[in-house]
Amino acid sequence: METLPDGAWLPITFAVLLAVAMLLYAILDGYDLGVGVLLRATGEEAQRDRMIASIGPFWDANETWLVLGVGLLLVAFPVAHGMILTALYIPVALMLAGLVLRGVAFEFRAKAPEPQKPKWDVAFQMGSILAAFSQGWMLGSYILGFDPSWPAFAFSLLVGVFTVAGYTLVGACWLVWRAEGELQLRAARWARGALYATWAGVLVVSAATPLASPRIFERWFSMPEALMLAPIPLATGALFLVLHIFLRRFPRVDHSLDWVPFAATAAIFVLCFQGLAYSFWPYVVPEQVTIFEAASAPESLLIILFGAAAVLPMIFLYTFYVWRVFGGKAQDLKYY
């Protein structure tokens, strides 16, 4: 049993807040990145408009979780913030470029004349792919402890490709939930294709994670730790099976369960994130710095905690309100 240092509850609290922020970002911004990746998979402008409309009310707020996560990392774990962003300088810069391109393309597309829309569609799709790929690159580098070798670099790029597939899956499942008619049927086909690539990505990351360090290998395969970890891969496999069965049964007469693929994909994200958290605990920089070593002074953390306690409920309430108001099937996105 590991002995925790005095005052450990503060670093642990901020580690949990940071983890929740990054997980919610991956799910919520993941689906609108996935819709962006899929945008030009249909040649019909009306369907592209409906795809954009399905994420229009949500996508700006989704990126709030990324800002919150990076902010928490900076103020609560400044040592880790410097180490991580220094090691990931290039993919972070590429991700920000992709997010900026997406934002510009989204706004200009909504107001551009019809002949110019295809150009902004390309920009929105390229920005989405670049942002998603860069995030996977960062994840791959993090898993291997920022190993600078060429094999580790190749692995990081491979995880980038799989991350694009994962976001494509959650984006397609979002469209299954929010779209109707031919677009919904196409989204189900896109989701089936992305499902198998995502499954392969989960297997590759799962195989590489215990090989990243002897400590993680022992935590995965020694007893009784292996029994504690076992429900995660079993539940993940069951959810992939549920998605496979559900997506093969389109078109459906009953649309009351259109939310199931999105919920199942979100649950897969949660389980994968839980597996990574279990593996790397208590390190915030793998095998280098723990959350206790990287944490700010307790007095600083207490002040920051009061700020987080004020901000987080507002973000949750706003998110709930937007989902409540703009729930249901997507309608045309209009600017007045």
N, C-alpha and C positions, 0 to 999 in steps of 0.2 A: 504494500500500500504506500503510495507516494505521499510524503509529508509536504503540505503546502506552507509557504512562508506566511508570516504575519501580515494581515491586511490583504490577503490574496483575493478576497471577494471583489475588490475594485478592479484589478486587471481581468479577472474572470468575467465580471459584468460587462466590461467593455469588449472583451473578446467575443462574448455572445452577441452583443449589439452589432459589432462589426460583421460577424458571420451572418446574422439575420439580414443586414443591409445588403451584403453582397449576394446572398441567396435570392432575396426578393428582386434584386436587379437582374440576376441571370434569368429568372422566370418571366418577369414583367417586361423588361426591355428585350428579353430573348424573343418573345413572340412578335414584337413589332420589327425587330431585326430580321426575323424569319420571314415575315410578310414582305419586307424589302428585298430579301434574297429571291423570293418567288415572283416578284412583281412582273417581270417580263416573261414569265412562263406561259402567260396567256397573251394572245395577240389582239384581244378585243379590248378596246379602250374603255368601254363601259364597265367591264369586269375589273380593269385596273383601277378605275375610279372607285369602285365599291371596295376593293382591297385597301386603298388608301383611307377611305371613309371608315373602315372597320377599326383602324388604329388612331384616327385623327384626334379624338377627344382624350386619348390616354397617353400618347407616346412621350410628350414633354414631361409629364409627371413621373413616368417610369424611370427616366434618367436621374430623377432626384435621389434615388437610392444609391446610384454610383457616386454622386457628389457627397452624400452622407457617409458612405463607406470610406472613401478616400480621406474625408475630413476627420473621421474617427481615427483612422490609422495615423494621421499626422499628429493629432493633438494627444492621443492616448498612448501611442507607441512610436514616438519620433525616431528612435534608433532604427526600428524595423522599417519605418517609412523611407528613411534615407537609403538603407541597404536594398530594399525591394525596388524602388524606383530607379536607383542607379543601375541595378542589374537588368532592369526591363526598360531601359530608356527608349530603345528603338521601337519595340512593339507598343509601348504607351503612346509615343508620338504618332505612330501609324493609326492607332485606335482613335486618338483625338482628331486626326485628319479625317478619318472616316465618319465620325460623328458630326463634325462640322459640315462635311459634304452632304450628309443626309439632311441636316437641318436646313441648309440653303436650298437643296433640291425640293424638299417638302413644301416650303413656303412659296417658292417660285412656281412650282408645278400647279399649285392650287389657283394661281392667278394668271398663268400663262395662256396665250391663245392656243387653241386646239393643235395647230401644226407644230408648236414648240414642245408640247407635252412629252413626246417620245424621248427627246434629249434629256429632259429632267428625270424621266423614268430610268434612263441609263445611269444618270448620276446618283439617283437614290439607291438603285440596286448596287452599284459599285461601292458606295459608301457603306451600305449594310454589310456587304461581303467583307470589306476591309476591316470594319470594326469587329465583326464576329471572328474573323480569322486571327486578328491581333489578340483578342481575349483568349482564344485557345492557345496561341503561342505563349502567352504569359502563363497560363495554367500549366502547360507542359514544362516550361522552364522552372516554375515553382516546385512542381512535383519532384524534379530531379535535383533540387537544391541549387539551382542556377549553375549547374555544371557547364563549363565553357567548351567542352569537347564537341567535335563535329557530330558524333553519334547522338549526343544529347540535343544538339541543335536540330538535327533531322527529326528526332522524336517530337520536339516542340512544334515543328512545322506540321507534322502528322496530326498532332492533337488539335492544331489550328483548323485543319480540314475537317476533323470529326466534330469540332465545335460548330462549324458552319452547318454541318448536317443536323446536329442537335437543335440548333436554333431554327433551322428549316422545318424540322418536325414539329416543334411547339408552335411555330407560325402557321403551318398548315392545319394543325389541330384547332388553332384559334379561328381560322377561316371555316372549318367544319362547323364550329359552334356559332359563328356570327354571320355566315353567308347563307344564301339560299340558292336553289335551282342548280344551273349548270356550274356555277362557280363553286358551290359546295361539293359537287361530285368531283370536280377537278382537284379541289383541296384534299379530298379523301385519297385520290390517286397519288398526289404529291406526298402526302403523309406516309403512305405505304412505302414509297421509295426511300424516303428519309429515315424511316423506322429501322431498316436493316443496317444502314450506314451508322446510325446512332448506336445501335446494339453492338456493332463492331468496335466503335470508339470506346464504349464502356468496357468491353473486354480488354482492349489494348491498354487503357489507363489502369484497369484493375490488375493486369499482369505486371505492369511497370512499377506500380506504387510500392509493393513489398520488396522489390529489388532495389529501390532507391536507398535503403539503409538497412543494416542488420537489425536495428531496433524495431523498425516497422515490420520486418519479416517475422520477428519473434512475436510481436503483438498480434499478427494475423494468424499464425499457425501454432502457437503454444496454447496449452490448456490452462485454465478455462477460458482464456481470452477469445479463442476461436469460436467457442459457443456463443459468446456475447456478440460477435461480429456476424455469425451465420444468418440471422434474420434479414440482414440488409441485402445480400445477393439473392436470397430466396424470394424476398418480396419484390426486388427489382425484376427478376426473371418472370415472376407472375404478372407484373404490370405490363411487361413487353408482350406477353402472351395475350393479355386482355386487349391491348391495342391492336395486335395482329388480327384477332378474331373480330373485333368491333369494326375495324376499317375495311375488312373484306365484305361486310354486310351492307354496303351502300349500293344503291339508294335505299333509305329506310322510310317506311310510311310514318312511323312515330318519331317526331323530331324533339320530343321532350328530353331525350338523352343525348342530344348533340354536344353537350358539355363534357361528356365522359372522356373522350380522347384528350382534351386539354387538361382535365384534372389528372388523368393517369400520367401524362407526360410531366406535369408539374410535380407529381409525387415521385417520379423517377429522378428528377433533378434534386429533390429534397433528399432522397436516399443516397444518391451519389455524393452529395455534399456532406451528408452525415458520415459516410464512409471515409472521406478525406479528412474530416475533422477528427474522427476517431484515430486515424492513422498518425496524424501529425501532432496531436496534443502531447505536450503543452507548448510546442514550438510555434512561433509566429513567422520565423524564418527557418525553414527546414534544417534541422540538425545543427543550427548555429546559435539562435537566440530564442529563448522562451518568452512567453508573454510577461512573465514576472521580471525578467531582466530588461526587457524593452520598454516597460511601462513608465509613464511619467510619475512624478512625485505624487503621493497620495493626496496632498492638498490640492494639487492641480486636477487630479482625477475627480475629486469631489465637486469642484466648481463646474467642471465639464459635465458631470453627471446631472446636475441641476438643469443645465442648458439642454441636454439630451432629453430629460424628462419633460421639458416644455415643448420641444420641437417634434418629437416622435408622435405624440397623440394628434398633433395638427396634421402631420403627413398621413397618418392612418385615416383620420376623419375625412380629409380631402379625397384620398383614394377611394374610400367607401362611397362618398357622395357621388363622385364621377361615375363609378361603376353602377350605382343605383340609377342615376339619371340617364345614362347612355347604355343601359342594359338592353338585352334582346338583339334581334338581327340588325345588321348595319343598314343605315339609311344614307342617302346622298349627303355628302359633306359640302356645305355651302358657306360662303363668306358674304356678309351683308355690309 
